[in-house]
Amino acid sequence: MKFKPIYIAILALVLISGCGGCNWFREAGEVAQEELGPKELLRKYEWFKDASSQLDKKQADIKVYEKRITSMTENYEDVPRNKWAREDREQYNLWDSEVAGIKASYNTLASEYNAQMAKVNWRFANVGQLPEGAEDPLPREFKPYQEE
């Protein structure tokens, strides 16, 4: 009598197999191999690493442009904007426009990074479970988004 649950489980597996369950298990195995196989995990890790580097670069670029803009504004501290040299006004507008573009690009990539990272509990974002040669875990998300 105490083996009754085992018999029920075996009977259930036989019934599932007869009703196409083997196909379901085979398909589940194929999906797991495609999504969690070493080759695919390496591809995903590399995408996250590349995206993280691009986001860092965009943040650095924003700081460079903002420093240029600040420097130019300091040079014209007491001068109204319409009295600036035409070339400086044009350059200021160009830098300001480029900063806005970089921020928009940053936000797009950060949202994609965050969405991908939220889909699965990625090992390579956990301390102690990094691939060989990696020293720092990847950030779980990039925030805050650029707003100004």
C-alpha positions in Angstrom: 0.0 0.0 0.0 2.8 2.5 0.6 4.0 2.1 -3.0 0.7 3.3 -4.3 1.9 6.9 -5.1 4.8 5.4 -7.2 2.3 3.3 -9.2 0.1 6.3 -9.8 3.1 8.4 -11.0 4.2 5.6 -13.4 0.7 5.2 -14.7 0.5 9.0 -15.2 3.8 9.0 -17.2 2.6 6.2 -19.4 -0.6 8.0 -20.1 1.2 11.3 -20.8 3.6 9.4 -23.2 0.7 7.8 -25.0 -1.0 11.2 -25.5 1.9 13.0 -27.1 3.7 13.7 -23.8 7.0 12.4 -25.2 6.8 15.1 -27.9 6.1 17.7 -25.3 9.1 16.6 -23.2 11.3 16.4 -26.3 10.3 19.9 -27.4 10.9 21.2 -23.8 14.4 19.7 -23.9 15.1 21.3 -27.3 14.0 24.7 -26.0 16.1 24.4 -22.9 19.1 23.5 -25.0 18.6 26.4 -27.4 18.1 29.0 -24.6 20.3 27.7 -21.8 23.1 25.9 -23.7 26.7 27.1 -23.3 26.8 28.7 -26.7 23.6 30.7 -26.2 24.6 31.7 -22.7 27.9 33.0 -24.0 26.2 35.0 -26.7 23.8 36.5 -24.2 26.6 37.3 -21.8 28.6 39.0 -24.6 25.5 41.1 -25.5 25.1 42.2 -21.9 28.8 43.0 -21.7 28.7 45.0 -24.9 25.6 46.9 -23.9 27.0 47.7 -20.5 30.2 49.1 -22.1 28.1 51.2 -24.6 26.0 52.6 -21.7 29.2 53.5 -19.8 30.5 55.3 -22.9 27.3 57.2 -23.4 27.4 58.4 -19.8 31.0 59.5 -20.3 30.2 61.3 -23.6 27.3 63.1 -21.9 29.8 64.4 -19.2 32.3 65.5 -21.9 29.6 67.5 -23.7 28.2 69.0 -20.5 31.6 70.1 -19.5 32.1 71.8 -22.9 28.7 73.5 -22.6 29.5 74.6 -19.0 32.8 76.0 -20.1 31.3 78.0 -22.9 28.5 79.4 -20.6 31.1 80.5 -18.1 33.0 82.3 -20.8 29.9 84.3 -21.6 28.8 84.6 -17.9 27.4 88.2 -18.0 26.6 88.3 -21.7 23.1 87.7 -22.9 22.9 84.7 -25.4 21.9 86.9 -28.3 25.2 88.8 -27.9 27.4 85.7 -28.2 29.5 85.2 -31.3 27.4 83.5 -33.9 29.8 80.6 -34.2 29.6 80.0 -30.4 25.8 80.1 -30.4 25.8 77.5 -33.2 28.4 75.3 -31.5 26.5 75.5 -28.2 23.3 74.5 -30.0 25.1 71.6 -31.7 26.5 70.3 -28.5 23.1 70.7 -26.8 21.5 68.7 -29.6 24.1 66.0 -29.5 23.7 65.6 -25.7 19.9 65.2 -26.2 20.6 62.5 -28.9 23.0 60.6 -26.7 20.6 60.7 -23.8 17.8 59.4 -26.0 20.1 56.6 -27.3 21.2 55.8 -23.7 17.6 55.5 -22.6 16.7 53.2 -25.5 19.7 50.9 -24.8 19.2 51.0 -21.0 15.5 50.0 -21.4 16.5 47.1 -23.6 19.2 46.0 -21.2 16.8 46.3 -18.2 14.1 44.3 -20.0 16.5 41.5 -21.0 18.0 41.3 -17.6 14.5 41.1 -16.0 13.5 38.1 -18.2 15.7 35.5 -16.5 17.9 35.3 -13.4 21.2 35.6 -15.2 24.1 33.9 -13.5 26.7 36.4 -14.8 25.0 39.2 -12.9 25.6 37.3 -9.6 28.8 37.6 -7.5 30.5 34.2 -7.3 28.9 32.9 -10.5 30.8 34.7 -13.1 32.4 33.1 -16.2 36.1 32.4 -16.1 38.1 35.6 -16.5 35.3 37.9 -15.5 35.9 39.9 -12.3 32.8 42.2 -11.8 29.2 41.2 -12.1 27.2 43.0 -14.7 24.7 45.5 -13.2 21.1 44.3 -12.8 19.8 47.5 -14.4 20.9 50.9 -15.6 19.1 53.7 -13.9 18.3 56.5 -13.7 17.5 57.2 -17.2 18.7 60.5 -18.7 15.9 63.1 -18.5 17.2 66.6 -18.9 
